[in-house]
Amino acid sequence: MKLTNELMYKTFEYLNDIIFGNEIYITPKIKVYTSKVNMGYFEGMADEDNKPVLTIKISKHYNKDYNTFVATLAHEMVHCFQYLKHMPVDHGKAFKEMAAAIKKTIGIDIL
């Protein structure tokens, strides 16, 4: 499966709408990378004006089909949400609750 910019950003917009109610109010940079260690990666930081800069990386090594890609993107979007809401960016209780809600909403397991 080819991870195009159009596919990644349109899927982000769709998931942001149906899962997060568009509460991820900053669209992250979404990049493809070649990691054999992680399926995806989220990075959040503040710029010199203390505004959030968000990046999601999706590994082309693991994301070979659409469902895997959607699960990976949704997983990293939970971390975006956590960062923007000043929550711990981790896989703790809040993450697990959101993962359960995502599975209920779209039927995909993001753990």
CNS distance restraints for C-alpha pairs under 8 A (distance, minus, plus):
assign (resid   1 and name CA) (resid  63 and name CA) 7.58 0.50 0.50
assign (resid   1 and name CA) (resid  64 and name CA) 5.25 0.50 0.50
assign (resid   1 and name CA) (resid  65 and name CA) 5.74 0.50 0.50
assign (resid   1 and name CA) (resid  66 and name CA) 7.36 0.50 0.50
assign (resid   3 and name CA) (resid   7 and name CA) 6.48 0.50 0.50
assign (resid   3 and name CA) (resid   8 and name CA) 6.65 0.50 0.50
assign (resid   3 and name CA) (resid  32 and name CA) 7.16 0.50 0.50
assign (resid   3 and name CA) (resid  60 and name CA) 7.32 0.50 0.50
assign (resid   4 and name CA) (resid   8 and name CA) 6.22 0.50 0.50
assign (resid   5 and name CA) (resid   9 and name CA) 6.02 0.50 0.50
assign (resid   5 and name CA) (resid  30 and name CA) 7.70 0.50 0.50
assign (resid   6 and name CA) (resid  10 and name CA) 5.90 0.50 0.50
assign (resid   7 and name CA) (resid  11 and name CA) 5.97 0.50 0.50
assign (resid   8 and name CA) (resid  12 and name CA) 6.11 0.50 0.50
assign (resid   8 and name CA) (resid  30 and name CA) 7.00 0.50 0.50
assign (resid   9 and name CA) (resid  13 and name CA) 6.16 0.50 0.50
assign (resid   9 and name CA) (resid  30 and name CA) 7.38 0.50 0.50
assign (resid  10 and name CA) (resid  14 and name CA) 6.20 0.50 0.50
assign (resid  11 and name CA) (resid  15 and name CA) 6.09 0.50 0.50
assign (resid  11 and name CA) (resid  70 and name CA) 7.46 0.50 0.50
assign (resid  12 and name CA) (resid  16 and name CA) 5.90 0.50 0.50
assign (resid  12 and name CA) (resid  73 and name CA) 7.34 0.50 0.50
assign (resid  12 and name CA) (resid  74 and name CA) 7.99 0.50 0.50
assign (resid  13 and name CA) (resid  17 and name CA) 6.19 0.50 0.50
assign (resid  14 and name CA) (resid  18 and name CA) 6.29 0.50 0.50
assign (resid  15 and name CA) (resid  19 and name CA) 5.45 0.50 0.50
assign (resid  15 and name CA) (resid  20 and name CA) 7.02 0.50 0.50
assign (resid  15 and name CA) (resid  74 and name CA) 7.06 0.50 0.50
assign (resid  16 and name CA) (resid  20 and name CA) 4.89 0.50 0.50
assign (resid  16 and name CA) (resid  21 and name CA) 6.11 0.50 0.50
assign (resid  16 and name CA) (resid  22 and name CA) 4.93 0.50 0.50
assign (resid  16 and name CA) (resid  23 and name CA) 7.14 0.50 0.50
assign (resid  16 and name CA) (resid  24 and name CA) 6.51 0.50 0.50
assign (resid  17 and name CA) (resid  21 and name CA) 4.76 0.50 0.50
assign (resid  17 and name CA) (resid  22 and name CA) 4.84 0.50 0.50
assign (resid  18 and name CA) (resid  22 and name CA) 7.88 0.50 0.50
assign (resid  19 and name CA) (resid 102 and name CA) 6.59 0.50 0.50
assign (resid  19 and name CA) (resid 105 and name CA) 7.20 0.50 0.50
assign (resid  20 and name CA) (resid  24 and name CA) 6.87 0.50 0.50
assign (resid  23 and name CA) (resid  81 and name CA) 7.36 0.50 0.50
assign (resid  24 and name CA) (resid  80 and name CA) 6.99 0.50 0.50
assign (resid  24 and name CA) (resid  81 and name CA) 5.83 0.50 0.50
assign (resid  24 and name CA) (resid  84 and name CA) 7.23 0.50 0.50
assign (resid  26 and name CA) (resid  52 and name CA) 7.94 0.50 0.50
assign (resid  26 and name CA) (resid  54 and name CA) 7.61 0.50 0.50
assign (resid  27 and name CA) (resid  54 and name CA) 7.44 0.50 0.50
assign (resid  28 and name CA) (resid  53 and name CA) 7.10 0.50 0.50
assign (resid  28 and name CA) (resid  54 and name CA) 4.54 0.50 0.50
assign (resid  28 and name CA) (resid  55 and name CA) 4.98 0.50 0.50
assign (resid  28 and name CA) (resid  56 and name CA) 6.47 0.50 0.50
assign (resid  29 and name CA) (resid  54 and name CA) 6.30 0.50 0.50
assign (resid  29 and name CA) (resid  55 and name CA) 4.68 0.50 0.50
assign (resid  29 and name CA) (resid  56 and name CA) 6.17 0.50 0.50
assign (resid  30 and name CA) (resid  55 and name CA) 5.91 0.50 0.50
assign (resid  30 and name CA) (resid  56 and name CA) 4.79 0.50 0.50
assign (resid  30 and name CA) (resid  57 and name CA) 5.77 0.50 0.50
assign (resid  30 and name CA) (resid  58 and name CA) 7.46 0.50 0.50
assign (resid  31 and name CA) (resid  55 and name CA) 7.58 0.50 0.50
assign (resid  31 and name CA) (resid  56 and name CA) 6.28 0.50 0.50
assign (resid  31 and name CA) (resid  57 and name CA) 4.76 0.50 0.50
assign (resid  31 and name CA) (resid  58 and name CA) 6.21 0.50 0.50
assign (resid  32 and name CA) (resid  57 and name CA) 5.55 0.50 0.50
assign (resid  32 and name CA) (resid  58 and name CA) 4.87 0.50 0.50
assign (resid  32 and name CA) (resid  59 and name CA) 5.77 0.50 0.50
assign (resid  32 and name CA) (resid  60 and name CA) 6.26 0.50 0.50
assign (resid  33 and name CA) (resid  57 and name CA) 6.24 0.50 0.50
assign (resid  33 and name CA) (resid  58 and name CA) 5.98 0.50 0.50
assign (resid  33 and name CA) (resid  59 and name CA) 4.88 0.50 0.50
assign (resid  33 and name CA) (resid  60 and name CA) 6.16 0.50 0.50
assign (resid  34 and name CA) (resid  59 and name CA) 5.15 0.50 0.50
assign (resid  34 and name CA) (resid  60 and name CA) 5.64 0.50 0.50
assign (resid  34 and name CA) (resid  61 and name CA) 5.81 0.50 0.50
assign (resid  35 and name CA) (resid  39 and name CA) 7.20 0.50 0.50
assign (resid  35 and name CA) (resid  59 and name CA) 5.46 0.50 0.50
assign (resid  35 and name CA) (resid  60 and name CA) 7.60 0.50 0.50
assign (resid  35 and name CA) (resid  61 and name CA) 6.56 0.50 0.50
assign (resid  36 and name CA) (resid  59 and name CA) 7.48 0.50 0.50
assign (resid  36 and name CA) (resid  61 and name CA) 6.17 0.50 0.50
assign (resid  36 and name CA) (resid  62 and name CA) 7.46 0.50 0.50
assign (resid  38 and name CA) (resid  59 and name CA) 6.92 0.50 0.50
assign (resid  39 and name CA) (resid  58 and name CA) 6.22 0.50 0.50
assign (resid  39 and name CA) (resid  59 and name CA) 5.11 0.50 0.50
assign (resid  39 and name CA) (resid  61 and name CA) 7.64 0.50 0.50
assign (resid  39 and name CA) (resid  62 and name CA) 5.70 0.50 0.50
assign (resid  39 and name CA) (resid  63 and name CA) 6.98 0.50 0.50
assign (resid  39 and name CA) (resid  72 and name CA) 6.53 0.50 0.50
assign (resid  40 and name CA) (resid  56 and name CA) 7.15 0.50 0.50
assign (resid  40 and name CA) (resid  57 and name CA) 5.37 0.50 0.50
assign (resid  40 and name CA) (resid  58 and name CA) 4.46 0.50 0.50
assign (resid  40 and name CA) (resid  59 and name CA) 5.65 0.50 0.50
assign (resid  40 and name CA) (resid  72 and name CA) 6.03 0.50 0.50
assign (resid  40 and name CA) (resid  73 and name CA) 7.33 0.50 0.50
assign (resid  40 and name CA) (resid  76 and name CA) 6.76 0.50 0.50
assign (resid  41 and name CA) (resid  56 and name CA) 5.68 0.50 0.50
assign (resid  41 and name CA) (resid  57 and name CA) 5.02 0.50 0.50
assign (resid  41 and name CA) (resid  58 and name CA) 6.68 0.50 0.50
assign (resid  41 and name CA) (resid  76 and name CA) 6.43 0.50 0.50
assign (resid  42 and name CA) (resid  54 and name CA) 7.49 0.50 0.50
assign (resid  42 and name CA) (resid  55 and name CA) 5.79 0.50 0.50
assign (resid  42 and name CA) (resid  56 and name CA) 4.63 0.50 0.50
assign (resid  42 and name CA) (resid  57 and name CA) 6.46 0.50 0.50
assign (resid  42 and name CA) (resid  76 and name CA) 5.62 0.50 0.50
assign (resid  42 and name CA) (resid  77 and name CA) 7.94 0.50 0.50
assign (resid  42 and name CA) (resid  79 and name CA) 6.58 0.50 0.50
assign (resid  42 and name CA) (resid  80 and name CA) 7.04 0.50 0.50
assign (resid  43 and name CA) (resid  54 and name CA) 5.88 0.50 0.50
assign (resid  43 and name CA) (resid  55 and name CA) 5.17 0.50 0.50
assign (resid  43 and name CA) (resid  56 and name CA) 6.52 0.50 0.50
assign (resid  44 and name CA) (resid  52 and name CA) 6.70 0.50 0.50
assign (resid  44 and name CA) (resid  53 and name CA) 5.75 0.50 0.50
assign (resid  44 and name CA) (resid  54 and name CA) 4.64 0.50 0.50
assign (resid  44 and name CA) (resid  55 and name CA) 6.47 0.50 0.50
assign (resid  44 and name CA) (resid  80 and name CA) 7.29 0.50 0.50
assign (resid  44 and name CA) (resid  83 and name CA) 6.74 0.50 0.50
assign (resid  45 and name CA) (resid  52 and name CA) 5.66 0.50 0.50
assign (resid  45 and name CA) (resid  53 and name CA) 5.36 0.50 0.50
assign (resid  45 and name CA) (resid  54 and name CA) 6.71 0.50 0.50
assign (resid  46 and name CA) (resid  50 and name CA) 4.78 0.50 0.50
assign (resid  46 and name CA) (resid  51 and name CA) 5.10 0.50 0.50
assign (resid  46 and name CA) (resid  52 and name CA) 4.51 0.50 0.50
assign (resid  46 and name CA) (resid  53 and name CA) 5.75 0.50 0.50
assign (resid  47 and name CA) (resid  51 and name CA) 5.39 0.50 0.50
assign (resid  47 and name CA) (resid  52 and name CA) 6.35 0.50 0.50
assign (resid  47 and name CA) (resid  53 and name CA) 6.42 0.50 0.50
assign (resid  52 and name CA) (resid  84 and name CA) 7.75 0.50 0.50
assign (resid  54 and name CA) (resid  80 and name CA) 7.17 0.50 0.50
assign (resid  56 and name CA) (resid  73 and name CA) 7.89 0.50 0.50
assign (resid  56 and name CA) (resid  76 and name CA) 6.60 0.50 0.50
assign (resid  56 and name CA) (resid  77 and name CA) 7.97 0.50 0.50
assign (resid  58 and name CA) (resid  63 and name CA) 7.46 0.50 0.50
assign (resid  58 and name CA) (resid  69 and name CA) 7.83 0.50 0.50
assign (resid  58 and name CA) (resid  72 and name CA) 7.28 0.50 0.50
assign (resid  58 and name CA) (resid  73 and name CA) 7.26 0.50 0.50
assign (resid  59 and name CA) (resid  63 and name CA) 6.26 0.50 0.50
assign (resid  60 and name CA) (resid  64 and name CA) 6.97 0.50 0.50
assign (resid  62 and name CA) (resid  68 and name CA) 7.89 0.50 0.50
assign (resid  63 and name CA) (resid  68 and name CA) 5.54 0.50 0.50
assign (resid  63 and name CA) (resid  69 and name CA) 5.04 0.50 0.50
assign (resid  63 and name CA) (resid  72 and name CA) 7.77 0.50 0.50
assign (resid  64 and name CA) (resid  68 and name CA) 6.97 0.50 0.50
assign (resid  64 and name CA) (resid  69 and name CA) 7.30 0.50 0.50
assign (resid  65 and name CA) (resid  69 and name CA) 6.31 0.50 0.50
assign (resid  66 and name CA) (resid  70 and name CA) 6.10 0.50 0.50
assign (resid  67 and name CA) (resid  71 and name CA) 6.12 0.50 0.50
assign (resid  67 and name CA) (resid 108 and name CA) 7.56 0.50 0.50
assign (resid  68 and name CA) (resid  72 and name CA) 6.11 0.50 0.50
assign (resid  69 and name CA) (resid  73 and name CA) 6.04 0.50 0.50
assign (resid  70 and name CA) (resid  74 and name CA) 5.95 0.50 0.50
assign (resid  71 and name CA) (resid  75 and name CA) 6.05 0.50 0.50
assign (resid  71 and name CA) (resid 108 and name CA) 6.23 0.50 0.50
assign (resid  71 and name CA) (resid 109 and name CA) 6.54 0.50 0.50
assign (resid  71 and name CA) (resid 110 and name CA) 4.95 0.50 0.50
assign (resid  72 and name CA) (resid  76 and name CA) 6.35 0.50 0.50
assign (resid  72 and name CA) (resid 110 and name CA) 6.64 0.50 0.50
assign (resid  73 and name CA) (resid  77 and name CA) 6.06 0.50 0.50
assign (resid  74 and name CA) (resid  78 and name CA) 6.31 0.50 0.50
assign (resid  74 and name CA) (resid 110 and name CA) 6.82 0.50 0.50
assign (resid  75 and name CA) (resid  79 and name CA) 6.91 0.50 0.50
assign (resid  75 and name CA) (resid  99 and name CA) 7.71 0.50 0.50
assign (resid  75 and name CA) (resid 110 and name CA) 5.41 0.50 0.50
assign (resid  75 and name CA) (resid 111 and name CA) 7.34 0.50 0.50
assign (resid  76 and name CA) (resid  80 and name CA) 6.44 0.50 0.50
assign (resid  77 and name CA) (resid  81 and name CA) 6.13 0.50 0.50
assign (resid  78 and name CA) (resid  82 and name CA) 6.13 0.50 0.50
assign (resid  78 and name CA) (resid  95 and name CA) 6.95 0.50 0.50
assign (resid  78 and name CA) (resid  98 and name CA) 7.30 0.50 0.50
assign (resid  79 and name CA) (resid  83 and name CA) 6.12 0.50 0.50
assign (resid  79 and name CA) (resid  89 and name CA) 5.59 0.50 0.50
assign (resid  79 and name CA) (resid  90 and name CA) 7.20 0.50 0.50
assign (resid  80 and name CA) (resid  84 and name CA) 6.19 0.50 0.50
assign (resid  81 and name CA) (resid  85 and name CA) 6.07 0.50 0.50
assign (resid  82 and name CA) (resid  86 and name CA) 6.11 0.50 0.50
assign (resid  82 and name CA) (resid  87 and name CA) 4.82 0.50 0.50
assign (resid  82 and name CA) (resid  88 and name CA) 6.39 0.50 0.50
assign (resid  82 and name CA) (resid  89 and name CA) 5.55 0.50 0.50
assign (resid  83 and name CA) (resid  87 and name CA) 5.89 0.50 0.50
assign (resid  83 and name CA) (resid  88 and name CA) 7.10 0.50 0.50
assign (resid  83 and name CA) (resid  89 and name CA) 6.02 0.50 0.50
assign (resid  90 and name CA) (resid  95 and name CA) 6.87 0.50 0.50
assign (resid  91 and name CA) (resid  95 and name CA) 5.11 0.50 0.50
assign (resid  91 and name CA) (resid  96 and name CA) 6.64 0.50 0.50
assign (resid  92 and name CA) (resid  96 and name CA) 6.26 0.50 0.50
assign (resid  93 and name CA) (resid  97 and name CA) 6.18 0.50 0.50
assign (resid  94 and name CA) (resid  98 and name CA) 6.22 0.50 0.50
assign (resid  95 and name CA) (resid  99 and name CA) 6.05 0.50 0.50
assign (resid  96 and name CA) (resid 100 and name CA) 6.18 0.50 0.50
assign (resid  96 and name CA) (resid 111 and name CA) 7.89 0.50 0.50
assign (resid  97 and name CA) (resid 101 and name CA) 6.35 0.50 0.50
assign (resid  98 and name CA) (resid 102 and name CA) 6.15 0.50 0.50
assign (resid  99 and name CA) (resid 103 and name CA) 6.21 0.50 0.50
assign (resid  99 and name CA) (resid 109 and name CA) 6.97 0.50 0.50
assign (resid  99 and name CA) (resid 110 and name CA) 6.02 0.50 0.50
assign (resid  99 and name CA) (resid 111 and name CA) 6.85 0.50 0.50
assign (resid 100 and name CA) (resid 104 and name CA) 6.24 0.50 0.50
assign (resid 100 and name CA) (resid 109 and name CA) 7.76 0.50 0.50
assign (resid 101 and name CA) (resid 105 and name CA) 6.07 0.50 0.50
assign (resid 102 and name CA) (resid 106 and name CA) 5.91 0.50 0.50
assign (resid 102 and name CA) (resid 107 and name CA) 6.98 0.50 0.50
assign (resid 102 and name CA) (resid 108 and name CA) 6.78 0.50 0.50
assign (resid 102 and name CA) (resid 109 and name CA) 7.42 0.50 0.50
assign (resid 102 and name CA) (resid 110 and name CA) 7.78 0.50 0.50
assign (resid 103 and name CA) (resid 107 and name CA) 4.33 0.50 0.50
assign (resid 103 and name CA) (resid 108 and name CA) 4.75 0.50 0.50
assign (resid 103 and name CA) (resid 109 and name CA) 5.32 0.50 0.50
assign (resid 103 and name CA) (resid 110 and name CA) 7.51 0.50 0.50
assign (resid 104 and name CA) (resid 108 and name CA) 7.89 0.50 0.50
